[in-house]
Amino acid sequence: MGSTGGISEFGKTTPDEQVLKGNMMYGTPDQVYGQIKKFFDYTGGFGNLLIMGQAGFLSYENTVKSMQLFNDHVYPRLKELTAKWDPEEAMAKRDQVQVPKSNRDYEDFSVDFVRKVS
């Protein structure tokens, strides 16, 4: 506790800053896949992914379009990624990932939360 940043700073940063911190993922299907893969490698893999497909003032039409893009272009690649997932190999890769020193959210919360399972 007592650290600066973290969830209390969430509303004070831009979406792009949140993507860099690993708190949000958005963009083109290729960008989203890359962001998810980076998180997948960082954590050593995961079996489930919870998606919030609508936020703020996103219209119904744009929400459906976004979900369809994910379904058509991101999800199939994630299935391929997880089909060849080897837990031992993933943990070895995970241990090689360096935590960015400039990233307060990773240092203060995410590293302790997602990486202490080993």
C-alpha distance (Angstrom), angle and dihedral (degrees) to the residues before:
residue distance angle dihedral
M1 . . .
G2 3.76 . .
S3 3.81 92.7 .
T4 3.75 122.3 131.1
G5 3.77 122.2 -116.9
G6 3.78 122.1 17.9
I7 3.79 123.8 112.4
S8 3.82 94.5 -19.2
E9 3.81 88.3 64.5
F10 3.82 95.5 47.8
G11 3.80 96.6 99.7
K12 3.80 91.8 44.5
T13 3.79 95.9 62.1
T14 3.78 133.9 69.9
P15 3.80 124.5 -106.7
D16 3.81 89.1 -111.0
E17 3.81 90.0 55.8
Q18 3.80 89.6 49.9
V19 3.82 90.3 51.8
L20 3.81 89.6 53.2
K21 3.82 89.1 50.7
G22 3.81 91.8 50.5
N23 3.81 93.6 -116.4
M24 3.82 97.3 112.1
M25 3.77 135.6 29.2
Y26 3.77 122.5 -162.5
G27 3.79 142.2 132.9
T28 3.77 134.9 79.8
P29 3.80 118.0 -10.1
D30 3.83 89.5 -100.6
Q31 3.81 91.7 50.3
V32 3.80 92.9 47.7
Y33 3.79 92.1 48.1
G34 3.81 89.8 49.8
Q35 3.81 91.7 50.1
I36 3.81 92.5 48.4
K37 3.82 91.7 46.0
K38 3.79 90.8 50.7
F39 3.82 90.0 52.2
F40 3.83 90.6 43.9
D41 3.81 90.8 53.9
Y42 3.79 92.0 43.1
T43 3.81 94.2 53.6
G44 3.78 96.4 39.2
G45 3.79 91.8 -110.3
F46 3.77 136.2 -59.5
G47 3.77 138.0 -140.0
N48 3.79 101.2 -140.9
L49 3.77 135.0 40.3
L50 3.78 122.7 -164.8
I51 3.79 114.2 -153.7
M52 3.78 128.5 -163.2
G53 3.79 99.8 -156.4
Q54 3.79 98.4 179.7
A55 3.78 131.2 45.4
G56 3.76 139.5 154.1
F57 3.77 114.9 -9.8
L58 3.80 98.6 -19.2
S59 3.78 107.5 144.2
Y60 3.78 123.8 -124.5
E61 3.81 90.4 -110.4
N62 3.80 93.2 51.5
T63 3.80 91.1 45.1
V64 3.80 91.1 54.3
K65 3.82 90.9 44.9
S66 3.80 90.9 51.2
M67 3.79 92.9 48.5
Q68 3.81 90.9 48.3
L69 3.82 91.3 50.9
F70 3.79 89.5 50.9
N71 3.80 91.8 48.0
D72 3.80 94.4 46.9
H73 3.81 102.0 38.2
V74 3.81 111.7 18.1
Y75 3.80 106.5 32.6
P76 3.84 95.9 56.8
R77 3.82 89.8 53.3
L78 3.81 90.9 48.6
K79 3.81 89.6 52.3
E80 3.81 89.1 53.7
L81 3.81 90.6 47.6
T82 3.79 94.4 51.5
A83 3.82 94.5 40.8
K84 3.80 90.4 67.8
W85 3.81 95.1 38.3
D86 3.79 113.8 137.2
P87 3.83 111.2 -171.7
E88 3.83 94.6 -149.7
E89 3.79 93.0 48.3
A90 3.80 90.8 45.4
M91 3.80 92.6 52.2
A92 3.80 90.7 49.4
K93 3.81 90.3 51.5
R94 3.79 90.9 45.2
D95 3.78 91.8 54.6
Q96 3.81 89.8 54.9
V97 3.83 94.0 55.8
Q98 3.78 111.3 102.7
V99 3.79 118.4 -139.9
P100 3.82 110.2 -125.6
K101 3.81 107.7 -115.8
S102 3.81 91.4 -148.1
N103 3.78 93.1 57.9
R104 3.80 108.5 91.7
D105 3.80 95.6 -178.2
Y106 3.81 92.8 55.8
E107 3.80 91.5 45.3
D108 3.81 96.9 43.6
F109 3.77 102.1 38.3
S110 3.77 121.8 -9.1
V111 3.80 98.8 57.8
D112 3.78 92.3 50.8
F113 3.79 91.8 43.5
V114 3.81 103.9 44.4
R115 3.79 104.1 25.2
K116 3.80 105.7 45.2
V117 3.79 92.8 76.1
S118 3.82 94.0 89.1
